[in-house]
């Protein structure tokens, strides 16, 4: 243990609360507890009421009080009511009040959900069935944790909150860019322009479905080979390789008519008909897979057609015209009949959309990297392998 650190028992920090709502005239907010978001309003988490008809026996949770799921605490279901409003929780939860003056409750919101503390919950839980093992407050209160001095607790909280702020700001940039993309595309490709059918913009045989199952069997897939693009690989307008299937070069040669070229547009034949992707140089020679439709245009810029295919009107049209009830399907006739509107100055709109996508992707990447750094740094700070120097204190705002 590092100098200045000390061992605390959770029973020194919390006292059990047992207050029940009892008879009431006005129903208070019903709360729930998420292992990801802590204490939340049940109305914002579930799409229906899951509370009992009578809340008389529910436990009261004022602002600042804590709760944990007696049987799921080892998954991270513990948190403080930071909603600034009192509420009630199901009797299945354990509720408690913070009583320590020498520690920062915000720091314990971090350490009480750390991997090492989750392991401590698991080790002290009782029961024989893993998913139903419970941690009573007596056992919870005996758990011991090594913690830094109060001043360092506050530094850790401040630094982690700063990183969270950067990640959340990046999320807002991503969301704003995404919303602007949708609005700009909708305005440009639903306004004035030239109305055409998709087939009118394609070269002969430009609309082609991927190989049937009789041409490409499950046994043909290999670990390392030529990627085969399935509908599941169409993610956010791009082709994802996260779980992409592959076939040998010999099989790819046999299926040469299904090879992709830069600018080819891919749609799913069935399932979620709103998916799209456009191939670039990286995907040259890859295979349009079973369940996908390849569109190769010759009388317009592929990027323009891709955006025209991505409007809400096109999505609705495909749903209305797909064949089948249980699992709607598309064929080359239906895809060729898709009505499109190509506006004047479409290329300029496409350029603006591409720039916005760069902003969106940058926001995504920054948020991902910041959260990855936060996770690694927090682990080191909680384990005491890294310390924040006292000189950091000038950045603190003094909030408790």
Steps between C-alpha positions, in 0.01 A plus 500: 500500500632845410591756765195684627256234387285326758261208525132580555207272565185584304310490830695813600362685197137389486210427730203289399170683440163330526247777433197381301260723312189382684160653434514790256274718291743609231715237330870593510743428215585131473873443470706216362867409514714437192845346510599753235325821608436453872174634648258599223131574451322176416279692256807589293641148504194285430231553238231383739422506869671218685436620855239334718147638498554606862823676595434493875781252564754669272816640656554876511820631339561872565758694295851405609402160638632179351357168387624171364343193350535229761535228234673694219745722684793296365400621151528865606142569607582752771466877494403828664181693434636798306163595351431781752151358559386240755360177366419143593663170417378144497548316833747271317762774532712578805495871588755685712620843604850649472637585847873556445654847532855401417432362152353630176180318395574588137824300523310202636263516204808405300665244725180320600453398134865416429592142396683427827201613709258298286719198575473579872119506475509165322727346761273611787164417343301204631302239312563203275366624166733757342226723358308497831785549747421792728706746702329605822591834654684329788734330252525818290597706805790264583671542160827689528651726235835678476442867420713812458481810721203733453705754301603237248146364482389846389774523239399165354134604486585827328726341239255223416215752474711711264556197276129417514428858394725467194336171401150644544590810298629272223171309512314828454714588198429157352127533565486852354690391188272201456188713533636755251580223252142371517348846469723609212449178307126512550476862390719454193367169369134561572479848345512610140685274259479237230288192572643170374483129568816340635536270199516806273829595664660154483702322237356176355482235773604770744248377758595153611424285803776309676560127445231256607566249774548231237798698367657584832478246783585531867791261445654747252581759764859517620694687769719699264393588149291736287232685703134432421268790582174395667219731619636481857818665372319815382557737793453879497541528122821301498610138476608368839757222520444428869328166434524475122506155338771395254546250221803364318648668193384200295138547608528876449614436143204268449269779618674772299173650376427598860829684556473859621641814343548840666169686483283189519203551730387213721153447644354209698248273329312434821473605863595859581449667164640833621860376488732635230870504419714622214819318407831683471845400377560278802209276402604453136475129417297408808185294448139618525367228730181304534221724623648817347417697185770674299413819312751627241406836349641648178289809432551689823762532771472198734525729804199699381293187444605364840367813672179490296452139609545594865201731544201428720282485187711222351495304824122527515463406135707185547299391802175553305619310191703216650358153446401290799338559839718324759832594340465760220721428198629702207580385148669669205164612356400678822843656546500621139161665555619712793402862425775755556519877483834643387521870590691769316838546667486153652877461491550803723254355749686169493828680574342674798359169626841335470660778704232461765569128513865575570388717793267221617776239480750725678251548783448125523870426502580765759227377734620141463864589567418722798285228659774244440755731664260570787455130570874430503582808709221439751621145561851627576369775727274267697774241535749761617751432223477861384458817706373846411743758645377766746574767237178381331300660781497838326259350247248389761173690524441413862169324437411229750 
